[in-house]
Amino acid sequence: MASTGSAAPSIDLLPVDIAAYADGNTGIPYVHSFRADEDGPHLLINALTHGNEVCGAHALRFLLDHAVRPTRGTLTLSFANVAAYGRFDVSRPSMSRYVDEDLNRVWAPAVLDSRRSSVELERARALRPAIDRADFLLDIHSMQHDSDPLMLCGLADKGRQLALGLGFPAHVVADAGHDAGVRMRDYGAFADARSRKAALLVECGQHWALESKTVAIETTLRFLRHFDCVDPSFIAAHLLPVEAEAQRVIEVTGPVTISSDKFYFTKDYTGLEVVPQAGTIIGYDGDAAVRTPYDDCVLIMPSRRITPGQTAVRFGRYVA
């Protein structure tokens, strides 16, 4: 049988201690909010939607340790799935992704308002007031594979324009999400094209690569710079000293949702591979071949989590 992924990565970026920020100042543990005297947008930067994606915790602690405050509007910093983060074990690092269920699949109002309970649902319900108050959200993530960073902007033009306004990272992915549930980035008004509210989800690179911390901090600073809400001299002093690559947009046409417990890829895909010919077999879901639907098909974030109902990979193509 072909492999479902490359060799396990090394663990170079470890969790950072965030205990000093446990109390928060909002009534929600691990959520801090700061308001300037001058009016402006409410920005929310969120980390640890998944407990094993540690680069976001480093980025938020960078801002908190430097006492970054907004010069206008409101800045909220949120550590999300701290229960899972606290379970991190270097010998089994992926096991701290969540406790009961994926926190990034529960953001449908019907799920949040349901009687169902889990560690992640209760945390989402606690975070919901902070999310509701935000005008613009940056949700910081990382990936299983050693792949170039991606900015996931959603389908609405407002998300694409915000991603291009940041100018980083180089690949912008316009996607509709997953069949398994609604992400924080797609919650409520963020996904409504009629609303001015917008959200981005950045995938900073491989979970435990040192570069993912650099990308997380760089993206965070560019997000703050875009809205001109923080002292520009602080941002200029910490931005990368090189120009970012020209951005390219990939439109996702659909996910491949796993239907059997015998899914596998034919190669060790890591993401952003361009498959030249339509109909190329890239994997099998049981006995059914998984084929690329068009020429020059881009493979987006092939997964190591081969579980029925989850996304195996997404198909996309570069657009002007």
Protein Blocks (a to p, Z undefined) as FASTA:
>chain_A
ZZfbdcddddfbccddfklmmnopnopghiacdddfbdcddddddehkbfklmklmmmmm
mmmmnopacfehjdddddfblmlmmmpcfklmmlmmpmkbcfklmmcfklmmmmbdcfkl
mmmmmmmmmmmmpmbdcdddddfbdcdddddebjbfklmmmmmmnopafbdcddebjfkb
ccfklgcjllmmkbmbdcddddebjfklmklmmmmmmmmmmmmmmnopacfklmmmmgcf
bdcddddddddfbdcddfbfkbccfbdcebjpacfbghiafbdehjbccddfbehiaceh
iafblcehiafbdcddddZZ
